[in-house]
Amino acid sequence: MLASVVCLLSVIARRLTPLSIMVRERTFIAVKPDGVQRGLIGEIIKRFEAKGFKLAGMKYIQASEDLLKQHYIDLADKPFYPGLCKYMSSGPVVAMCWEGTGVVKTARVMMGETRPADSKPGTIRGDFCIEVGRNIIHGSDSVESANKEIALWFKPEELVSWTQTNESWIYE
Ligand SMILES: *[C@@H]1O[C@H](CO)[C@@H](O)[C@H](O)[C@H]1NC(C)=O
């Protein structure tokens, strides 16, 4: 009963709430070592900037295999897990935290499917890569994993809260 009242209230709230005061999520995006090697850092950042999302944190690092084992812990029982961690630690990556309404889901749409062959032209993977093991970019698959991944890759003080001057032209 309580649950259904809460659910109803949240539906009503969503109807009444302009986008501008809806929860601004954060997501974790990483340009993988192949994306870095292929000179696609700027191209990828450009797409998120142009969309209107706000950069909250960014670092250029060669991640340790330990960090990547943590990052991909949900895939630990998959046969490709060791290879995936190795590939991801084989060179520098650009780790980023992007912020905005619905950014977790929208970033996934912008990235395309995990398998580049299933990704439409216009998406990042659809435009720039061919194989699943060289799919150039990572993005969190849910708000919950975004929060976990951001906490894993960034210290709180490495994330910046700031006001975008064109925010009122991006959100109603
Ligand atoms: C925000 O404003 C700057 C400066 O006018 C512009 O270059 C940029 O494209 C704008 N961003 C968005 C997402 O519209």
The ligand as an SDF file (V2000), in Angstrom:
LIG
                    3D

 14 14  0  0  0  0  0  0  0  0999 V2000
   27.7070   26.6710  -24.5310 C   0  0  0  0  0  0  0  0  0  0  0  0
   28.1800   27.9330  -24.9100 O   0  0  0  0  0  0  0  0  0  0  0  0
   29.4260   27.9390  -25.5710 C   0  0  0  0  0  0  0  0  0  0  0  0
   29.8650   29.3710  -25.7470 C   0  0  0  0  0  0  0  0  0  0  0  0
   28.8810   30.1030  -26.4170 O   0  0  0  0  0  0  0  0  0  0  0  0
   29.3050   27.1740  -26.8720 C   0  0  0  0  0  0  0  0  0  0  0  0
   30.5320   27.1630  -27.5310 O   0  0  0  0  0  0  0  0  0  0  0  0
   28.8470   25.7760  -26.5760 C   0  0  0  0  0  0  0  0  0  0  0  0
   28.6540   25.0660  -27.7700 O   0  0  0  0  0  0  0  0  0  0  0  0
   27.5780   25.7890  -25.7650 C   0  0  0  0  0  0  0  0  0  0  0  0
   27.2430   24.4310  -25.3700 N   0  0  0  0  0  0  0  0  0  0  0  0
   26.1010   23.8590  -25.7190 C   0  0  0  0  0  0  0  0  0  0  0  0
   25.9330   22.4420  -25.2830 C   0  0  0  0  0  0  0  0  0  0  0  0
   25.2500   24.3940  -26.3670 O   0  0  0  0  0  0  0  0  0  0  0  0
  1  2  1  0
  1 10  1  0
  2  3  1  0
  3  4  1  0
  3  6  1  0
  4  5  1  0
  6  7  1  0
  6  8  1  0
  8  9  1  0
  8 10  1  0
 10 11  1  0
 11 12  1  0
 12 13  1  0
 12 14  2  0
M  END
$$$$
